[in-house]
Structures are given as structure tokens and as C-alpha cells.
Amino acid sequence: MTDIEMLKKLTGEGDEELLSLLFSLAEEKILSLTNRKQIIYPLKPAVREWATVAYNRMGMQGETSRSEGGISSAFAEIPKEIEEAIKRYRLGRVNGHAYEKKSDEKVSSEEKNNTEEL
């Protein structure tokens, strides 16, 4: 199942162009926060989750909280579970450069299967 198909199932949205845009924006944000040039496999679930959050927050850009009919909601910039996943794979910068080691990013087939089940 592709990432867009997963987003379709999670959101119930049929517009693949919109979902593709949200997925691309989520990918860009995660790349920026991790100082990476490409998404590694363990970050894919975080990208999907962030795209789903972005879909659910459409029309509420810029809001930090909302109160309607006695019900109050507060929004975090980055949901905690996504932030934790991002922190695990964030690269540090040295003199303004982030260095990626390709060999460290290999994922065993066992880890890959465990991540897909999530």
C-alpha cells in the first residue's frame, strides 16, 4: 500500500492531489527538522502521521487554541509522538553542515516488518 493510499484510508479524503501535497509538505518539514536531505525509512510513519495531522487541521492554520460551545481545544505545534520520532533521527550540525552516513541508515528486514505493522 502506498503512502497516499494509507492517507486516503486514514482521512477518508478522495482527492489524491491534496493528499500528495500534504505528504510533500510533511516530508519537507521533517527533513528540515532532522537536517537530512532525504527521508530514511524509520521516518516514513512520522511523515504519514504529520500529513494526517495537517489534513485534520485544515482551516485552523495559526490557531493555538479554540473554544466553541464550552469545549476548549489546544493544539501543539508538533504532536508529541511525532516529535519523539523526529528527535531520534535528527542529525547534528557541525560548522553549519549536517553529515549523513549512508551505512548507518540501513534497516534490517526484521525492523522494516516491525515498522510496517505500526
CNS distance restraints for C-alpha pairs under 8 A (distance, minus, plus):
assign (resid   1 and name CA) (resid   5 and name CA) 6.13 0.50 0.50
assign (resid   1 and name CA) (resid   6 and name CA) 6.66 0.50 0.50
assign (resid   2 and name CA) (resid   6 and name CA) 6.30 0.50 0.50
assign (resid   3 and name CA) (resid   7 and name CA) 6.25 0.50 0.50
assign (resid   3 and name CA) (resid  48 and name CA) 6.93 0.50 0.50
assign (resid   4 and name CA) (resid   8 and name CA) 6.16 0.50 0.50
assign (resid   4 and name CA) (resid  16 and name CA) 6.89 0.50 0.50
assign (resid   4 and name CA) (resid  19 and name CA) 6.40 0.50 0.50
assign (resid   4 and name CA) (resid  20 and name CA) 6.40 0.50 0.50
assign (resid   4 and name CA) (resid  23 and name CA) 7.73 0.50 0.50
assign (resid   5 and name CA) (resid   9 and name CA) 6.37 0.50 0.50
assign (resid   6 and name CA) (resid  10 and name CA) 6.16 0.50 0.50
assign (resid   7 and name CA) (resid  11 and name CA) 5.88 0.50 0.50
assign (resid   7 and name CA) (resid  12 and name CA) 7.83 0.50 0.50
assign (resid   7 and name CA) (resid  13 and name CA) 7.83 0.50 0.50
assign (resid   7 and name CA) (resid  19 and name CA) 6.85 0.50 0.50
assign (resid   7 and name CA) (resid  48 and name CA) 6.98 0.50 0.50
assign (resid   7 and name CA) (resid  51 and name CA) 7.79 0.50 0.50
assign (resid   7 and name CA) (resid  52 and name CA) 6.71 0.50 0.50
assign (resid   8 and name CA) (resid  12 and name CA) 5.28 0.50 0.50
assign (resid   8 and name CA) (resid  13 and name CA) 5.31 0.50 0.50
assign (resid   8 and name CA) (resid  14 and name CA) 6.22 0.50 0.50
assign (resid   8 and name CA) (resid  16 and name CA) 7.64 0.50 0.50
assign (resid   8 and name CA) (resid  19 and name CA) 7.50 0.50 0.50
assign (resid   9 and name CA) (resid  13 and name CA) 7.67 0.50 0.50
assign (resid  10 and name CA) (resid  52 and name CA) 7.32 0.50 0.50
assign (resid  11 and name CA) (resid  52 and name CA) 6.82 0.50 0.50
assign (resid  11 and name CA) (resid  55 and name CA) 7.53 0.50 0.50
assign (resid  11 and name CA) (resid  56 and name CA) 7.93 0.50 0.50
assign (resid  13 and name CA) (resid  19 and name CA) 7.72 0.50 0.50
assign (resid  15 and name CA) (resid  19 and name CA) 6.47 0.50 0.50
assign (resid  16 and name CA) (resid  20 and name CA) 5.89 0.50 0.50
assign (resid  17 and name CA) (resid  21 and name CA) 6.19 0.50 0.50
assign (resid  18 and name CA) (resid  22 and name CA) 6.24 0.50 0.50
assign (resid  19 and name CA) (resid  23 and name CA) 6.04 0.50 0.50
assign (resid  19 and name CA) (resid  51 and name CA) 7.68 0.50 0.50
assign (resid  19 and name CA) (resid  55 and name CA) 7.91 0.50 0.50
assign (resid  20 and name CA) (resid  24 and name CA) 6.12 0.50 0.50
assign (resid  21 and name CA) (resid  25 and name CA) 6.18 0.50 0.50
assign (resid  22 and name CA) (resid  26 and name CA) 6.11 0.50 0.50
assign (resid  22 and name CA) (resid  51 and name CA) 5.25 0.50 0.50
assign (resid  22 and name CA) (resid  54 and name CA) 6.78 0.50 0.50
assign (resid  22 and name CA) (resid  55 and name CA) 7.06 0.50 0.50
assign (resid  23 and name CA) (resid  27 and name CA) 6.11 0.50 0.50
assign (resid  23 and name CA) (resid  47 and name CA) 6.80 0.50 0.50
assign (resid  23 and name CA) (resid  48 and name CA) 6.68 0.50 0.50
assign (resid  23 and name CA) (resid  50 and name CA) 7.92 0.50 0.50
assign (resid  23 and name CA) (resid  51 and name CA) 5.08 0.50 0.50
assign (resid  24 and name CA) (resid  28 and name CA) 6.20 0.50 0.50
assign (resid  25 and name CA) (resid  29 and name CA) 6.28 0.50 0.50
assign (resid  25 and name CA) (resid  51 and name CA) 7.61 0.50 0.50
assign (resid  26 and name CA) (resid  30 and name CA) 6.24 0.50 0.50
assign (resid  26 and name CA) (resid  47 and name CA) 5.54 0.50 0.50
assign (resid  26 and name CA) (resid  48 and name CA) 7.66 0.50 0.50
assign (resid  26 and name CA) (resid  50 and name CA) 5.73 0.50 0.50
assign (resid  26 and name CA) (resid  51 and name CA) 5.42 0.50 0.50
assign (resid  26 and name CA) (resid  54 and name CA) 7.92 0.50 0.50
assign (resid  27 and name CA) (resid  31 and name CA) 6.10 0.50 0.50
assign (resid  27 and name CA) (resid  39 and name CA) 7.28 0.50 0.50
assign (resid  27 and name CA) (resid  47 and name CA) 5.61 0.50 0.50
assign (resid  28 and name CA) (resid  32 and name CA) 6.13 0.50 0.50
assign (resid  29 and name CA) (resid  33 and name CA) 6.20 0.50 0.50
assign (resid  30 and name CA) (resid  34 and name CA) 6.00 0.50 0.50
assign (resid  30 and name CA) (resid  47 and name CA) 7.00 0.50 0.50
assign (resid  30 and name CA) (resid  86 and name CA) 7.05 0.50 0.50
assign (resid  31 and name CA) (resid  35 and name CA) 5.82 0.50 0.50
assign (resid  31 and name CA) (resid  36 and name CA) 5.10 0.50 0.50
assign (resid  31 and name CA) (resid  37 and name CA) 6.37 0.50 0.50
assign (resid  31 and name CA) (resid  38 and name CA) 6.71 0.50 0.50
assign (resid  31 and name CA) (resid  39 and name CA) 6.68 0.50 0.50
assign (resid  32 and name CA) (resid  36 and name CA) 6.82 0.50 0.50
assign (resid  33 and name CA) (resid  86 and name CA) 7.39 0.50 0.50
assign (resid  33 and name CA) (resid  90 and name CA) 7.07 0.50 0.50
assign (resid  34 and name CA) (resid  86 and name CA) 6.47 0.50 0.50
assign (resid  34 and name CA) (resid  87 and name CA) 7.33 0.50 0.50
assign (resid  34 and name CA) (resid  89 and name CA) 6.50 0.50 0.50
assign (resid  34 and name CA) (resid  90 and name CA) 4.00 0.50 0.50
assign (resid  34 and name CA) (resid  91 and name CA) 5.68 0.50 0.50
assign (resid  35 and name CA) (resid  90 and name CA) 6.42 0.50 0.50
assign (resid  35 and name CA) (resid  91 and name CA) 5.57 0.50 0.50
assign (resid  35 and name CA) (resid  92 and name CA) 7.33 0.50 0.50
assign (resid  35 and name CA) (resid  93 and name CA) 7.69 0.50 0.50
assign (resid  35 and name CA) (resid  98 and name CA) 6.14 0.50 0.50
assign (resid  36 and name CA) (resid  90 and name CA) 7.65 0.50 0.50
assign (resid  36 and name CA) (resid  91 and name CA) 6.90 0.50 0.50
assign (resid  36 and name CA) (resid  98 and name CA) 7.28 0.50 0.50
assign (resid  36 and name CA) (resid 100 and name CA) 7.22 0.50 0.50
assign (resid  39 and name CA) (resid  43 and name CA) 6.34 0.50 0.50
assign (resid  39 and name CA) (resid  44 and name CA) 6.98 0.50 0.50
assign (resid  40 and name CA) (resid  44 and name CA) 6.99 0.50 0.50
assign (resid  40 and name CA) (resid 105 and name CA) 6.99 0.50 0.50
assign (resid  41 and name CA) (resid 107 and name CA) 7.48 0.50 0.50
assign (resid  41 and name CA) (resid 112 and name CA) 7.92 0.50 0.50
assign (resid  42 and name CA) (resid 115 and name CA) 7.26 0.50 0.50
assign (resid  43 and name CA) (resid  47 and name CA) 6.44 0.50 0.50
assign (resid  43 and name CA) (resid  85 and name CA) 7.06 0.50 0.50
assign (resid  43 and name CA) (resid  86 and name CA) 7.07 0.50 0.50
assign (resid  43 and name CA) (resid  89 and name CA) 7.66 0.50 0.50
assign (resid  44 and name CA) (resid  48 and name CA) 6.38 0.50 0.50
assign (resid  45 and name CA) (resid  49 and name CA) 6.12 0.50 0.50
assign (resid  45 and name CA) (resid 115 and name CA) 7.92 0.50 0.50
assign (resid  45 and name CA) (resid 118 and name CA) 7.93 0.50 0.50
assign (resid  46 and name CA) (resid  50 and name CA) 6.03 0.50 0.50
assign (resid  46 and name CA) (resid  82 and name CA) 5.48 0.50 0.50
assign (resid  46 and name CA) (resid  85 and name CA) 6.65 0.50 0.50
assign (resid  46 and name CA) (resid  86 and name CA) 7.38 0.50 0.50
assign (resid  47 and name CA) (resid  51 and name CA) 6.13 0.50 0.50
assign (resid  48 and name CA) (resid  52 and name CA) 6.20 0.50 0.50
assign (resid  49 and name CA) (resid  53 and name CA) 6.18 0.50 0.50
assign (resid  49 and name CA) (resid  82 and name CA) 7.24 0.50 0.50
assign (resid  50 and name CA) (resid  54 and name CA) 6.06 0.50 0.50
assign (resid  50 and name CA) (resid  82 and name CA) 7.17 0.50 0.50
assign (resid  51 and name CA) (resid  55 and name CA) 6.19 0.50 0.50
assign (resid  52 and name CA) (resid  56 and name CA) 6.25 0.50 0.50
assign (resid  53 and name CA) (resid  57 and name CA) 6.15 0.50 0.50
assign (resid  54 and name CA) (resid  58 and name CA) 6.24 0.50 0.50
assign (resid  57 and name CA) (resid  61 and name CA) 6.95 0.50 0.50
assign (resid  63 and name CA) (resid  75 and name CA) 7.44 0.50 0.50
assign (resid  64 and name CA) (resid  74 and name CA) 5.86 0.50 0.50
assign (resid  64 and name CA) (resid  75 and name CA) 5.17 0.50 0.50
assign (resid  64 and name CA) (resid  76 and name CA) 7.08 0.50 0.50
assign (resid  64 and name CA) (resid  77 and name CA) 7.96 0.50 0.50
assign (resid  65 and name CA) (resid  72 and name CA) 7.22 0.50 0.50
assign (resid  65 and name CA) (resid  73 and name CA) 5.44 0.50 0.50
assign (resid  65 and name CA) (resid  74 and name CA) 4.10 0.50 0.50
assign (resid  65 and name CA) (resid  75 and name CA) 5.80 0.50 0.50
assign (resid  66 and name CA) (resid  72 and name CA) 5.63 0.50 0.50
assign (resid  66 and name CA) (resid  73 and name CA) 5.18 0.50 0.50
assign (resid  66 and name CA) (resid  74 and name CA) 6.44 0.50 0.50
assign (resid  67 and name CA) (resid  71 and name CA) 5.45 0.50 0.50
assign (resid  67 and name CA) (resid  72 and name CA) 4.20 0.50 0.50
assign (resid  67 and name CA) (resid  73 and name CA) 6.28 0.50 0.50
assign (resid  68 and name CA) (resid  72 and name CA) 6.53 0.50 0.50
assign (resid  78 and name CA) (resid  82 and name CA) 6.73 0.50 0.50
assign (resid  78 and name CA) (resid  83 and name CA) 6.07 0.50 0.50
assign (resid  79 and name CA) (resid  83 and name CA) 6.24 0.50 0.50
assign (resid  80 and name CA) (resid  84 and name CA) 6.19 0.50 0.50
assign (resid  81 and name CA) (resid  85 and name CA) 6.40 0.50 0.50
assign (resid  82 and name CA) (resid  86 and name CA) 6.22 0.50 0.50
assign (resid  83 and name CA) (resid  87 and name CA) 6.15 0.50 0.50
assign (resid  84 and name CA) (resid  88 and name CA) 6.48 0.50 0.50
assign (resid  85 and name CA) (resid  89 and name CA) 7.04 0.50 0.50
assign (resid  86 and name CA) (resid  90 and name CA) 6.11 0.50 0.50
assign (resid  91 and name CA) (resid  98 and name CA) 6.13 0.50 0.50
assign (resid  91 and name CA) (resid  99 and name CA) 7.26 0.50 0.50
assign (resid  91 and name CA) (resid 100 and name CA) 7.44 0.50 0.50
assign (resid  92 and name CA) (resid  98 and name CA) 5.97 0.50 0.50
assign (resid  92 and name CA) (resid  99 and name CA) 7.93 0.50 0.50
assign (resid  93 and name CA) (resid  97 and name CA) 5.12 0.50 0.50
assign (resid  93 and name CA) (resid  98 and name CA) 4.50 0.50 0.50
assign (resid  93 and name CA) (resid  99 and name CA) 7.47 0.50 0.50
assign (resid  94 and name CA) (resid  98 and name CA) 6.34 0.50 0.50
assign (resid 101 and name CA) (resid 105 and name CA) 7.08 0.50 0.50
assign (resid 102 and name CA) (resid 106 and name CA) 7.36 0.50 0.50
assign (resid 107 and name CA) (resid 111 and name CA) 6.21 0.50 0.50
assign (resid 107 and name CA) (resid 112 and name CA) 6.29 0.50 0.50
assign (resid 108 and name CA) (resid 112 and name CA) 6.19 0.50 0.50
assign (resid 109 and name CA) (resid 113 and name CA) 6.15 0.50 0.50
assign (resid 110 and name CA) (resid 114 and name CA) 6.32 0.50 0.50
assign (resid 111 and name CA) (resid 115 and name CA) 6.19 0.50 0.50
assign (resid 112 and name CA) (resid 116 and name CA) 6.24 0.50 0.50
assign (resid 113 and name CA) (resid 117 and name CA) 6.46 0.50 0.50
assign (resid 114 and name CA) (resid 118 and name CA) 7.08 0.50 0.50
